[in-house]
Amino acid sequence: MSMSLPGWVGDVFEARRREFVESPDDEGIFGPPIPRAGATEEDITRLRARFSQPLEEHYVEFLRYSDGMENFALGRPIYGSRDWLSGRAQAESEEFLRVQKDILRLDVGIPDGTEIIPISMEEDRTSGVFMIPPGDGRGRIFWLSHGDLCFYTDLRQLFRWAVSFDPSEIN
C-alpha cells in the first residue's frame, strides 16, 4: 500500500492482527488480516461502471488504500474491485441473494429491483454485508446474518464496529 491508512481502516487491520497474535487460530479457520495493494483509479472507474448505484464514498476510500481485505471479521473478506472484475464476488453472493430475496423485500423493506451490492460474504454463505443505494434512512451498508440485521450509515461505521467486536462473544 503506497499511502498511509486512514485511522478507521488501519484500526481494523490492527484489531484483527492483535486478535490473531494474542489468540492464534490453531484450526486455521481465521487468519490474520491481509491487506492488498490499493485499487487504481481505472479499477475504481470500471467497478463504478459495473453498478447502477453510486459506490458508497468510504468504500471507495478503502479501495484506494487496500483493494479488498481477507479476514475482516470472522474470516470474512471485504471484496475489492478485482474480486468483482474477476467474478469472485458475484459467484460467492449470487445464491445467498437469490435465497434471501423475499426476506430482503418483505422483512427488510428493500423494494424489488433494488440493486444490492455484496461487499462481504461468509464462507458458508449464511451471512453477508451489502451496500444499497442512497436514500434509505437506515444507512447504505447492512449486515444480514442468520436472520439478524444491522444497518450502518457507511463502511466507516461498520469498520468502527469491527474494531470493538470481540469474536470470543460468538459461540
Backbone as JSON, one array per atom type, in Angstrom:
{
  "sequence": "MSMSLPGWVGDVFEARRREFVESPDDEGIFGPPIPRAGATEEDITRLRARFSQPLEEHYVEFLRYSDGMENFALGRPIYGSRDWLSGRAQAESEEFLRVQKDILRLDVGIPDGTEIIPISMEEDRTSGVFMIPPGDGRGRIFWLSHGDLCFYTDLRQLFRWAVSFDPSEIN",
  "N": [[0.84, -1.16, 0.0], [0.63, 2.09, -0.93], [0.0, 4.53, 0.32], [-0.49, 5.97, 3.59], [-2.7, 4.39, 5.86], [-6.05, 5.52, 6.52], [-7.24, 6.29, 9.82], [-9.63, 4.81, 10.55], [-9.55, 2.61, 8.86], [-6.97, 1.5, 9.27], [-7.24, 0.91, 11.98], [-8.93, -1.34, 12.02], [-7.34, -3.28, 10.71], [-5.28, -3.41, 12.6], [-6.68, -4.27, 14.92], [-7.61, -6.84, 14.12], [-5.14, -8.06, 13.59], [-3.95, -7.99, 16.11], [-5.76, -9.61, 17.57], [-5.26, -12.04, 16.29], [-2.56, -12.51, 16.91], [-2.65, -12.61, 19.71], [-4.38, -14.73, 20.14], [-3.92, -17.16, 18.4], [-5.38, -18.9, 15.67], [-5.63, -22.1, 15.92], [-6.95, -23.99, 14.46], [-7.03, -23.05, 11.95], [-9.1, -21.56, 10.88], [-9.63, -18.77, 10.95], [-7.5, -16.38, 9.74], [-4.74, -14.0, 9.95], [-5.38, -10.48, 9.3], [-5.34, -9.53, 5.91], [-4.08, -7.16, 4.03], [-4.32, -5.59, 0.81], [-2.74, -4.37, -2.18], [-3.57, -1.03, -3.09], [-6.49, -0.14, -5.03], [-6.41, 0.9, -8.43], [-7.22, 4.05, -10.01], [-8.38, 3.49, -12.43], [-9.34, 0.86, -11.98], [-11.3, 1.44, -10.05], [-13.0, 3.1, -11.51], [-13.89, 1.26, -13.44], [-15.24, -0.5, -11.74], [-17.25, 1.17, -10.73], [-18.7, 1.53, -13.08], [-19.84, -0.91, -13.39], [-22.05, -1.11, -11.75], [-25.4, 0.14, -11.07], [-25.86, 1.96, -9.1], [-24.38, 4.61, -7.13], [-21.15, 4.06, -5.73], [-20.58, 3.67, -2.27], [-19.01, 6.29, -0.51], [-16.97, 5.86, 1.46], [-16.32, 3.24, 1.03], [-15.11, 3.4, -1.46], [-12.92, 4.99, -0.7], [-11.64, 3.17, 1.03], [-10.94, 1.18, -0.88], [-8.98, 2.51, -2.33], [-6.84, 2.41, -0.61], [-6.57, -0.26, 0.15], [-7.31, -2.77, -1.89], [-9.63, -4.46, -1.22], [-9.83, -7.01, 1.35], [-8.69, -9.69, 3.24], [-10.02, -11.69, 5.88], [-11.54, -9.83, 7.42], [-13.58, -9.83, 9.45], [-14.36, -12.48, 11.51], [-13.23, -14.2, 9.63], [-14.3, -13.36, 7.23], [-14.05, -11.81, 4.01], [-13.47, -8.46, 2.72], [-14.73, -7.42, -0.21], [-12.87, -6.36, -3.03], [-12.2, -4.28, -5.93], [-11.0, -5.98, -7.79], [-12.0, -8.45, -7.05], [-14.63, -8.24, -7.9], [-14.26, -7.73, -10.63], [-13.06, -10.06, -11.44], [-15.04, -11.9, -11.05], [-15.34, -13.29, -8.67], [-16.71, -12.14, -6.38], [-19.38, -11.98, -7.24], [-19.94, -14.67, -7.82], [-19.73, -15.79, -5.26], [-21.84, -14.63, -3.9], [-24.27, -14.73, -5.25], [-26.16, -16.93, -4.95], [-26.9, -16.67, -2.23], [-28.2, -14.15, -2.23], [-30.31, -14.72, -3.95], [-31.75, -16.67, -2.48], [-32.38, -15.16, -0.21], [-34.04, -13.2, -1.15], [-36.88, -12.75, -0.69], [-36.89, -12.25, 2.07], [-35.35, -9.94, 2.16], [-37.0, -8.21, 0.76], [-39.6, -8.37, 2.03], [-39.19, -8.46, 4.9], [-37.03, -6.74, 5.42], [-37.59, -4.6, 3.86], [-36.59, -3.73, 1.44], [-37.13, -2.66, -1.74], [-38.34, -4.63, -4.55], [-36.18, -5.15, -7.31], [-34.23, -3.4, -6.48], [-30.85, -2.64, -6.56], [-28.51, -4.6, -4.98], [-25.46, -4.67, -3.55], [-23.1, -6.96, -2.78], [-20.57, -6.77, -0.33], [-19.17, -8.33, 1.29], [-18.98, -11.77, 2.13], [-19.79, -14.54, 4.17], [-17.92, -17.55, 4.38], [-19.47, -19.92, 4.36], [-21.74, -19.0, 3.23], [-23.92, -18.02, 4.72], [-24.26, -15.55, 5.75], [-23.84, -12.04, 5.13], [-22.43, -8.87, 4.09], [-23.74, -5.92, 2.78], [-24.3, -3.39, 0.25], [-26.56, -0.78, -0.39], [-28.53, 1.43, -2.49], [-28.29, 5.06, -2.02], [-30.54, 6.91, 0.12], [-32.19, 5.32, 1.66], [-33.12, 5.71, 4.85], [-31.96, 4.22, 6.86], [-29.32, 3.56, 6.34], [-26.46, 2.94, 4.19], [-25.1, 0.54, 4.22], [-25.57, -2.83, 5.13], [-25.68, -5.63, 7.36], [-26.52, -8.89, 7.12], [-27.29, -11.7, 8.87], [-27.97, -14.92, 9.55], [-30.7, -14.37, 9.91], [-30.6, -12.12, 11.52], [-30.25, -8.57, 11.45], [-28.4, -5.67, 10.74], [-28.0, -2.26, 10.27], [-25.69, 0.12, 8.89], [-24.47, 3.43, 8.66], [-22.44, 3.91, 6.84], [-19.44, 2.49, 5.33], [-17.34, 3.15, 6.98], [-18.52, 3.34, 9.54], [-19.22, 0.65, 9.91], [-16.63, -0.48, 9.98], [-15.68, 0.75, 12.29], [-17.35, -0.47, 14.18], [-16.35, -3.05, 13.88], [-13.83, -2.86, 15.04], [-14.36, -2.81, 17.74], [-15.54, -5.2, 18.1], [-15.76, -8.37, 19.62], [-14.6, -11.42, 19.01], [-14.72, -13.62, 20.7], [-17.14, -13.54, 21.89], [-18.91, -14.81, 20.29], [-20.6, -17.84, 19.9]],
  "CA": [[0.0, 0.0, 0.0], [1.53, 3.23, -1.11], [-0.36, 5.64, 1.2], [-0.79, 5.5, 4.93], [-4.12, 4.09, 6.03], [-6.8, 6.38, 7.42], [-7.41, 5.63, 11.11], [-10.73, 3.85, 10.61], [-9.13, 1.39, 8.14], [-5.83, 0.95, 9.99], [-7.69, 0.37, 13.26], [-9.44, -2.7, 11.81], [-6.19, -4.15, 10.47], [-4.57, -3.58, 13.87], [-7.51, -5.09, 15.82], [-7.58, -8.23, 13.66], [-3.77, -8.55, 13.77], [-3.77, -8.19, 17.55], [-6.53, -10.8, 17.93], [-4.59, -13.23, 15.76], [-1.33, -12.7, 17.67], [-2.99, -12.98, 21.08], [-5.14, -15.97, 20.15], [-3.82, -17.74, 17.06], [-6.4, -19.87, 15.34], [-4.95, -23.37, 15.69], [-7.7, -24.79, 13.49], [-6.86, -22.45, 10.62], [-10.35, -21.02, 10.37], [-9.46, -17.34, 10.74], [-6.11, -15.97, 9.7], [-4.53, -12.58, 10.2], [-5.92, -9.65, 8.22], [-4.42, -9.46, 4.77], [-4.36, -6.02, 3.15], [-3.9, -5.72, -0.59], [-2.36, -3.1, -2.81], [-4.74, -0.21, -3.37], [-7.05, -0.16, -6.38], [-6.08, 2.04, -9.28], [-8.4, 4.83, -10.39], [-9.0, 2.75, -13.53], [-10.11, -0.23, -11.36], [-12.47, 2.03, -9.4], [-13.89, 3.54, -12.59], [-14.51, 0.05, -14.0], [-16.19, -1.01, -10.75], [-18.41, 2.08, -10.73], [-19.46, 1.3, -14.3], [-20.48, -2.23, -13.27], [-23.25, -1.0, -10.95], [-26.26, 1.26, -11.41], [-25.88, 2.9, -7.98], [-23.04, 5.12, -6.79], [-20.47, 3.34, -4.66], [-20.51, 4.42, -1.01], [-17.74, 7.02, -0.57], [-15.92, 5.27, 2.3], [-15.91, 2.01, 0.35], [-14.13, 3.84, -2.47], [-11.71, 5.39, 0.03], [-10.99, 1.93, 1.45], [-10.35, 0.53, -2.06], [-7.76, 3.23, -2.71], [-5.77, 2.0, 0.31], [-6.47, -1.72, 0.12], [-8.34, -3.22, -2.82], [-10.18, -5.64, -0.59], [-9.15, -7.44, 2.57], [-9.05, -11.01, 3.76], [-10.16, -11.8, 7.33], [-12.07, -8.58, 8.0], [-14.23, -10.21, 10.72], [-14.74, -13.89, 11.49], [-12.74, -14.81, 8.4], [-14.92, -12.8, 6.02], [-13.29, -10.79, 3.28], [-14.16, -7.3, 2.15], [-14.43, -7.51, -1.63], [-12.28, -5.23, -3.72], [-12.57, -4.18, -7.35], [-10.53, -7.16, -8.52], [-12.93, -9.54, -6.76], [-15.77, -8.06, -8.78], [-13.88, -7.83, -12.04], [-12.72, -11.47, -11.7], [-16.24, -12.72, -10.89], [-15.37, -13.94, -7.34], [-17.75, -11.58, -5.52], [-20.69, -12.36, -7.76], [-20.08, -16.12, -7.65], [-19.89, -16.11, -3.84], [-23.02, -13.99, -3.3], [-25.46, -14.88, -6.08], [-27.12, -17.86, -4.35], [-27.39, -16.07, -0.98], [-29.17, -13.1, -2.55], [-31.5, -15.37, -4.53], [-32.49, -17.3, -1.38], [-32.81, -14.13, 0.74], [-34.8, -12.16, -1.85], [-38.14, -12.43, -0.01], [-36.57, -11.65, 3.37], [-34.9, -8.57, 1.92], [-38.14, -7.42, 0.3], [-40.7, -8.33, 2.99], [-38.78, -8.18, 6.28], [-36.1, -5.61, 5.49], [-38.24, -3.48, 3.19], [-35.85, -3.29, 0.26], [-38.05, -2.92, -2.86], [-37.92, -5.47, -5.68], [-35.44, -4.44, -8.33], [-33.16, -2.6, -5.9], [-29.53, -3.24, -6.7], [-27.86, -4.91, -3.71], [-24.06, -5.0, -3.87], [-22.38, -7.63, -1.69], [-19.18, -6.36, -0.13], [-18.54, -9.38, 2.08], [-19.81, -12.97, 2.34], [-19.21, -15.59, 4.98], [-17.54, -18.68, 3.52], [-20.57, -20.88, 4.22], [-22.81, -18.26, 2.56], [-25.08, -17.83, 5.6], [-24.37, -14.14, 6.11], [-23.07, -11.15, 4.28], [-22.51, -7.41, 4.24], [-24.23, -5.44, 1.49], [-24.47, -1.96, 0.01], [-27.77, -0.44, -1.13], [-28.48, 2.82, -2.96], [-28.59, 6.1, -1.04], [-31.94, 7.28, 0.24], [-32.8, 4.55, 2.73], [-32.69, 6.4, 6.06], [-31.27, 3.33, 7.8], [-27.91, 3.5, 6.01], [-26.08, 2.34, 2.9], [-24.47, -0.76, 4.43], [-26.23, -3.66, 6.12], [-25.14, -6.96, 7.63], [-27.59, -9.86, 7.31], [-26.65, -12.92, 9.35], [-28.83, -15.88, 10.23], [-31.94, -13.7, 10.26], [-30.35, -10.85, 12.22], [-29.96, -7.49, 10.52], [-27.88, -4.44, 11.33], [-27.65, -1.24, 9.27], [-24.61, 1.06, 9.18], [-24.6, 4.57, 7.76], [-21.43, 3.8, 5.8], [-18.42, 1.48, 5.61], [-16.53, 3.61, 8.12], [-19.22, 2.94, 10.76], [-19.05, -0.8, 10.02], [-15.26, -0.74, 10.41], [-15.57, 1.15, 13.7], [-17.95, -1.55, 14.95], [-15.46, -4.21, 13.82], [-12.71, -2.66, 15.95], [-14.79, -3.12, 19.1], [-16.1, -6.54, 18.06], [-14.99, -9.38, 20.35], [-15.0, -12.71, 18.44], [-14.95, -14.63, 21.74], [-18.55, -13.46, 22.28], [-19.67, -15.65, 19.37], [-20.5, -19.28, 20.25]],
  "C": [[0.89, 1.23, 0.0], [1.23, 4.38, -0.17], [-0.61, 5.09, 2.6], [-2.3, 5.37, 5.09], [-4.82, 5.14, 6.88], [-7.08, 5.59, 8.7], [-8.47, 4.55, 11.12], [-10.41, 2.56, 9.86], [-7.98, 0.72, 8.9], [-6.23, 0.33, 11.32], [-8.23, -1.05, 13.12], [-8.29, -3.67, 11.56], [-5.46, -4.44, 11.79], [-5.37, -4.46, 14.83], [-7.47, -6.56, 15.41], [-6.18, -8.84, 13.84], [-3.53, -8.89, 15.23], [-4.52, -9.44, 18.02], [-5.8, -12.07, 17.5], [-3.32, -13.54, 16.56], [-1.64, -13.21, 19.08], [-3.69, -14.33, 21.17], [-5.08, -16.62, 18.77], [-4.87, -18.84, 16.86], [-5.72, -21.19, 14.97], [-5.65, -24.24, 14.65], [-7.62, -24.21, 12.08], [-8.12, -21.87, 10.03], [-10.19, -19.54, 10.02], [-7.98, -17.0, 10.78], [-5.96, -14.5, 10.05], [-5.14, -11.76, 9.07], [-4.88, -9.52, 7.12], [-4.81, -8.27, 3.9], [-3.84, -6.31, 1.75], [-3.4, -4.36, -1.06], [-3.64, -2.34, -3.15], [-5.2, -0.35, -4.82], [-6.57, 1.06, -7.15], [-7.36, 2.82, -9.58], [-9.12, 4.15, -11.55], [-9.85, 1.6, -12.99], [-11.4, 0.32, -10.74], [-13.48, 2.51, -10.44], [-14.61, 2.35, -13.2], [-15.54, -0.53, -13.04], [-17.43, -0.14, -10.7], [-19.32, 1.82, -11.94], [-20.26, -0.01, -14.24], [-21.85, -2.13, -12.58], [-24.08, 0.22, -11.35], [-26.36, 2.29, -10.28], [-24.48, 3.44, -7.72], [-22.45, 4.28, -5.66], [-20.39, 4.25, -3.43], [-19.11, 5.01, -0.89], [-16.64, 6.42, 0.29], [-15.45, 3.93, 1.76], [-14.86, 2.35, -0.71], [-12.82, 4.27, -1.8], [-10.93, 4.16, 0.48], [-10.28, 1.27, 0.27], [-9.05, 1.21, -2.48], [-6.57, 2.82, -1.84], [-5.52, 0.5, 0.28], [-7.62, -2.23, -0.74], [-8.92, -4.55, -2.34], [-9.34, -6.03, 0.62], [-9.62, -8.84, 2.91], [-9.12, -10.91, 5.28], [-10.55, -10.48, 8.0], [-12.69, -8.85, 9.38], [-14.72, -11.65, 10.56], [-14.37, -14.56, 10.16], [-13.33, -14.27, 7.13], [-13.97, -11.84, 5.32], [-14.11, -9.52, 3.15], [-13.75, -7.34, 0.68], [-13.84, -6.21, -2.15], [-12.69, -5.25, -5.18], [-12.16, -5.43, -8.12], [-11.4, -8.37, -8.25], [-14.16, -9.46, -7.65], [-15.39, -8.29, -10.23], [-13.49, -9.26, -12.41], [-13.93, -12.39, -11.61], [-16.36, -13.37, -9.51], [-16.56, -13.45, -6.5], [-19.14, -12.02, -5.97], [-20.93, -13.85, -7.54], [-20.37, -16.48, -6.19], [-21.2, -15.58, -3.26], [-24.33, -14.27, -4.03], [-26.54, -15.75, -5.42], [-27.73, -17.29, -3.08], [-28.46, -15.04, -1.29], [-30.45, -13.68, -3.15], [-32.37, -15.96, -3.42], [-33.08, -16.25, -0.45], [-33.72, -13.07, 0.12], [-36.09, -11.77, -1.11], [-37.9, -11.79, 1.35], [-36.18, -10.19, 3.18], [-36.08, -7.68, 1.52], [-39.19, -7.27, 1.41], [-40.26, -7.9, 4.4], [-37.89, -6.94, 6.4], [-36.69, -4.39, 4.81], [-37.46, -2.92, 2.02], [-36.69, -3.64, -0.96], [-37.45, -3.86, -3.91], [-37.19, -4.61, -6.7], [-34.33, -3.56, -7.81], [-31.83, -3.34, -6.08], [-28.89, -3.38, -5.32], [-26.45, -5.4, -4.05], [-23.42, -5.69, -2.66], [-20.97, -7.08, -1.57], [-18.43, -7.34, 0.76], [-19.51, -10.54, 2.2], [-19.06, -13.92, 3.24], [-18.96, -16.8, 4.08], [-18.67, -19.67, 3.32], [-21.83, -20.25, 3.62], [-24.08, -18.13, 3.4], [-25.22, -16.4, 6.06], [-23.5, -13.31, 5.18], [-23.29, -9.69, 4.64], [-22.79, -6.85, 2.85], [-24.34, -3.93, 1.45], [-25.76, -1.77, -0.79], [-27.68, 1.03, -1.56], [-28.77, 3.82, -1.85], [-30.1, 6.36, -1.0], [-32.68, 6.5, 1.29], [-32.27, 5.14, 4.03], [-31.94, 5.54, 7.05], [-29.78, 3.24, 7.53], [-27.66, 2.8, 4.69], [-25.57, 0.92, 3.04], [-25.32, -1.55, 5.42], [-25.6, -5.04, 6.18], [-26.33, -7.85, 7.93], [-26.95, -11.18, 7.67], [-27.65, -13.77, 10.11], [-30.13, -15.23, 10.72], [-31.79, -12.39, 11.01], [-29.88, -9.81, 11.21], [-29.45, -6.28, 11.28], [-27.49, -3.49, 10.2], [-26.53, -0.35, 9.8], [-24.72, 2.2, 8.2], [-23.64, 4.46, 6.58], [-20.39, 2.75, 6.2], [-17.56, 1.87, 6.81], [-17.2, 3.21, 9.44], [-19.11, 1.43, 10.98], [-17.65, -1.14, 10.52], [-15.06, -0.35, 11.87], [-16.22, 0.11, 14.61], [-16.98, -2.73, 15.01], [-14.27, -4.08, 14.75], [-13.11, -3.06, 17.36], [-15.36, -4.53, 19.21], [-15.19, -7.53, 18.78], [-15.43, -10.76, 19.84], [-15.24, -13.79, 19.5], [-16.39, -14.6, 22.23], [-19.44, -14.34, 21.4], [-19.49, -17.1, 19.78], [-20.24, -20.09, 19.02]]
}
